[in-house]
Amino acid sequence: MEVSLSQLLEESVNIAWAYLDRSGELNGGNAARFLTDAIERMIRQGHRNRMFLANKAILKYRATESNIIPIRENA
């Protein structure tokens, strides 16, 4: 049974979100938008496997988050 592309997007984002939430890696309010955009791009490229989409989005999110350097104020 095939699912719609919108359902594929929603399910893939939910998988990635749940994983990142359980692992404590969600930072800030941009995570949902980031995951949605990343997965939507991959769907447009022809990918249709939920786990592939979720896992790649998680890896991209981690790579983006690891490149952010926090600004610390001098106390």
C-alpha positions as CSV (number, residue, x, y, z in Angstrom):
1,M,0.0,0.0,0.0
2,E,1.4,3.4,-1.0
3,V,1.1,6.4,1.2
4,S,0.7,10.0,0.0
5,L,3.8,12.2,-0.2
6,S,2.4,14.4,2.5
7,Q,1.9,11.4,4.8
8,L,5.4,10.2,4.0
9,L,6.7,13.6,4.9
10,E,4.8,13.7,8.2
11,E,5.7,10.2,9.3
12,S,9.4,10.7,8.5
13,V,9.5,14.0,10.4
14,N,7.8,12.4,13.3
15,I,10.3,9.5,13.4
16,A,13.3,12.0,13.3
17,W,11.6,14.3,15.9
18,A,10.9,11.5,18.3
19,Y,14.5,10.2,18.1
20,L,16.0,13.6,18.6
21,D,13.6,14.4,21.5
22,R,14.4,11.1,23.3
23,S,18.1,11.6,22.8
24,G,17.9,15.2,24.2
25,E,19.3,16.7,21.0
26,L,16.5,19.1,20.1
27,N,17.8,22.7,20.4
28,G,15.6,25.6,19.8
29,G,12.4,26.0,17.8
30,N,13.9,25.6,14.3
31,A,14.2,21.8,14.5
32,A,10.7,21.1,13.1
33,R,11.2,23.4,10.2
34,F,14.7,22.1,9.6
35,L,13.6,18.5,9.6
36,T,10.6,19.2,7.4
37,D,12.7,21.1,4.8
38,A,15.4,18.5,4.7
39,I,13.0,15.6,4.3
40,E,10.9,17.5,1.7
41,R,14.1,18.1,-0.4
42,M,14.9,14.4,-0.3
43,I,11.4,13.4,-1.2
44,R,11.6,15.7,-4.3
45,Q,14.8,13.9,-5.2
46,G,12.8,10.7,-5.3
47,H,13.5,9.1,-1.9
48,R,10.5,7.2,-0.5
49,N,11.9,5.2,2.4
50,R,10.7,6.6,5.8
51,M,13.7,5.4,7.8
52,F,16.2,6.6,5.2
53,L,14.5,10.0,5.2
54,A,14.4,10.3,9.0
55,N,18.0,9.0,9.4
56,K,19.5,11.4,6.8
57,A,17.5,14.3,8.3
58,I,18.9,13.4,11.8
59,L,22.4,13.4,10.4
60,K,22.0,16.7,8.7
61,Y,20.5,18.2,11.9
62,R,23.4,17.0,13.9
63,A,25.9,18.3,11.5
64,T,24.2,21.7,11.5
65,E,24.0,21.8,15.3
66,S,27.6,20.8,15.7
67,N,28.7,23.8,13.6
68,I,27.1,26.3,16.0
69,I,29.4,27.9,18.5
70,P,27.6,29.3,21.5
71,I,28.3,32.9,22.5
72,R,29.3,33.2,26.1
73,E,29.0,36.4,28.0
74,N,31.9,37.4,30.2
75,A,30.7,37.2,33.8
